Structures are given as structure tokens and as C-alpha cells.
């Protein structure tokens, strides 16, 4: 499964969760209890100990121009790619084919990724600035996505892609730095 189709699967799964929440019985909001992986076992992502509330924020506002420049991208290329499910923004490099896409979904969890971990070729768990995170992609890939749970029901994803084989390894480094920069921005606002 390639990264683009996994991202689409992630969005579809989030849509299903939203639709289920809208048509289900009325009850107080509860954090999801996990996702079902192959084999039927329930798989849960680690919970966020010190959440940051990013609800209502636009993705294009989550990186300052200096932070965009720091990861070798051009701030003037910011393109809002938001939809009904999430707020998203992408930036491009003015020097090469590097693209960074930042997506903030405030109605989903990392449990979806944990439930699909058997379908993901390169699934790496780690902690990013104190938040549970997953890297999807080999460290030397041309496309890499970092997902970080900002809260139990808020997930940030940063995908970086390049076209040049000479830039292998750069996407994962930039995705991680981009996610760290967003977390720094959010912390400075709270």
C-alpha cells in the first residue's frame, strides 16, 4: 500500500467514524477505545498525557514563515487543501521538487493507524516532543509521513515528498522537523 492510498484510507476511516458518531445513539463523547487490527484484536495507540487543543485552527497558520524557510520551503507557496474532514496546507520548495503537506484532523485518533499497522510496510512508533507518533515510510524513502497525536482525538500529519534519489532520507527528517515546528507553534499559543 503506497503512502497516498494509506492517507486516503486514513481519511475514509475518519469519515466512517464521523458518520457513525453522527447517527449513533446520543451519549457523552468518549475517546475511542481502539481500532480492530487483522486477527480481530483491539489495538490502541498510546494516550496523550499533555494534550494541545488545535480545534478551529487552520493548517496554513500552524507554521510561521521562518519555520517554513527553515525546512527549505517557500512560504509564498502555501496552498490551503482543507476539506470537510480536516484542515490541510501544502508548501513547495522554490529550488527543487520538495513538497510538505500538513494535515490537522481534530476528530480522529492514532488508533486508526495502529489498527492498520499490518498493512503498512514501514510503521515506526516513537515519541515526538512528548507526543505519541508514528512514522510511515523508510528512513531513506522519497516520501515520508509523520503522524502525531496532539490530543486523544486530534492527529497532526506531515508528509514530505521529493523526486530526486539524491534526496533519499530527507523526507523523514523534514517531516519530523515540520511536526516539531507545529507543536512548538501550538505550545506558544497555549
C-alpha positions in Angstrom: 0.0 0.0 0.0 1.6 3.3 -1.0 1.5 6.4 1.2 -1.1 8.3 -0.9 -3.5 5.4 -0.7 -2.9 5.0 3.0 -3.6 8.7 3.6 -6.8 8.2 1.6 -7.7 5.2 3.7 -7.0 7.2 6.8 -9.4 9.9 5.6 -12.1 7.4 4.7 -11.8 5.7 8.1 -12.1 9.1 9.8 -15.2 9.8 7.7 -16.7 6.5 8.8 -16.0 7.4 12.4 -17.6 10.8 11.9 -20.7 9.3 10.2 -21.0 6.7 12.9 -20.8 9.3 15.6 -23.5 11.4 13.9 -26.0 8.6 13.5 -25.3 6.7 16.7 -27.2 6.9 20.0 -26.9 10.2 21.9 -24.3 9.9 24.6 -21.5 11.9 26.0 -18.4 12.0 23.8 -15.9 9.2 24.8 -12.4 8.8 23.5 -12.3 5.9 21.0 -11.4 2.6 22.6 -9.1 1.4 19.8 -9.2 0.0 16.3 -9.5 -3.6 15.3 -6.5 -5.0 13.6 -6.3 -8.1 11.4 -7.0 -11.1 13.5 -9.7 -9.2 15.5 -7.6 -7.9 18.4 -8.1 -4.3 19.5 -5.1 -2.1 19.1 -4.8 1.2 20.8 -2.3 4.0 20.4 -0.7 5.4 23.5 -2.8 8.2 25.1 -1.7 11.8 25.1 -0.6 12.9 28.6 -0.4 16.6 28.0 -2.8 17.4 25.1 -2.8 20.5 23.0 -6.1 21.7 21.6 -5.8 22.5 18.0 -9.5 22.6 17.2 -10.5 25.5 15.0 -7.0 26.3 13.7 -6.2 26.5 10.0 -3.3 24.3 8.9 -1.7 27.1 6.9 -1.4 29.1 10.1 0.4 26.4 12.0 3.8 27.1 10.6 5.4 30.6 10.7 7.3 31.8 7.6 10.6 31.4 9.4 9.7 27.8 10.2 8.8 27.1 6.6 12.1 28.6 5.4 14.0 26.5 8.0 12.8 23.3 6.2 13.9 24.7 2.8 10.4 25.6 1.6 8.9 28.8 0.2 6.3 30.5 2.4 4.6 32.1 -0.6 3.6 28.7 -2.0 1.2 27.9 0.9 -1.9 26.3 -0.6 -4.9 25.6 1.5 -6.1 22.0 0.8 -8.7 21.8 3.6 -11.8 19.7 3.2 -14.8 18.7 5.3 -12.8 16.2 7.3 -9.6 18.1 8.0 -7.7 21.3 7.6 -4.6 20.9 5.3 -1.9 23.1 3.8 1.0 22.4 1.5 4.2 24.2 0.8 6.8 23.7 -2.0 10.4 24.4 -2.4 11.5 27.1 -4.9 14.8 25.2 -5.5 13.6 21.6 -6.1 10.6 19.3 -6.1 10.3 19.1 -2.3 6.7 19.3 -1.1 5.4 19.4 2.5 1.7 18.8 3.3 0.4 19.4 6.8 -3.0 18.0 7.8 -4.8 18.5 11.1 -7.7 16.3 11.9 -9.5 17.1 15.1 -11.9 14.2 15.0 -9.7 11.1 14.7 -7.1 9.2 16.6 -3.9 7.3 16.0 -5.8 4.2 16.8 -6.8 4.0 13.1 -3.1 3.7 12.1 -2.4 1.2 14.9 -5.3 -0.9 13.7 -3.8 -0.8 10.1 -0.2 -1.4 11.1 -0.2 -4.8 9.4 -1.0 -3.1 6.1 1.8 -0.5 6.4 5.2 -1.6 5.1 7.2 0.8 7.3 5.4 1.5 10.6 7.7 3.1 13.3 6.4 4.2 16.7 8.2 7.0 18.5 7.6 10.0 20.8 7.8 13.4 19.2 8.2 16.4 21.7 6.4 14.2 24.3 3.5 13.2 21.9 2.8 9.6 20.6 3.9 9.5 17.0 4.1 7.1 14.0 6.4 7.4 11.1 5.1 5.8 7.9 8.0 5.3 5.4 11.5 4.0 5.4 14.2 6.4 6.7 15.6 6.6 3.2 12.3 6.9 1.3 11.3 9.6 -1.2 8.0 10.1 0.6 7.6 10.0 4.4 4.7 10.9 6.7 4.8 11.6 10.4 1.6 11.4 12.4 1.5 12.8 15.9 -1.4 12.7 18.4 -1.8 16.2 19.8 -4.8 15.0 21.9 -6.6 11.7 22.1 -8.9 12.8 19.2 -6.6 15.2 17.3 -4.0 14.0 14.9 -1.4 16.0 13.0 0.2 14.5 9.9 3.1 15.9 8.0 4.0 14.4 4.7 7.1 15.3 2.7 8.0 14.1 -0.8 10.9 14.6 -3.1 11.6 13.3 -6.6 15.4 13.1 -6.6 17.1 9.9 -5.5 19.9 12.1 -4.2 17.5 13.4 -1.6 16.7 10.0 0.0 16.4 10.3 3.7 15.4 14.0 3.5 11.6 13.5 3.6 11.6 11.8 7.0 13.9 14.4 8.5 11.8 17.2 7.2 8.5 15.6 8.2 9.7 15.2 11.7 11.1 18.8 11.8 7.9 20.1 10.4 5.8 18.3 13.0 8.1 19.6 15.8 7.7 23.1 14.4 3.9 22.8 14.5 4.0 21.5 18.1 6.2 24.5 19.1 3.8 26.9 17.4 0.8 25.3 19.2 2.6 25.3 22.6 3.5 29.0 22.2 -0.2 29.8 21.6 -1.5 28.0 24.7 
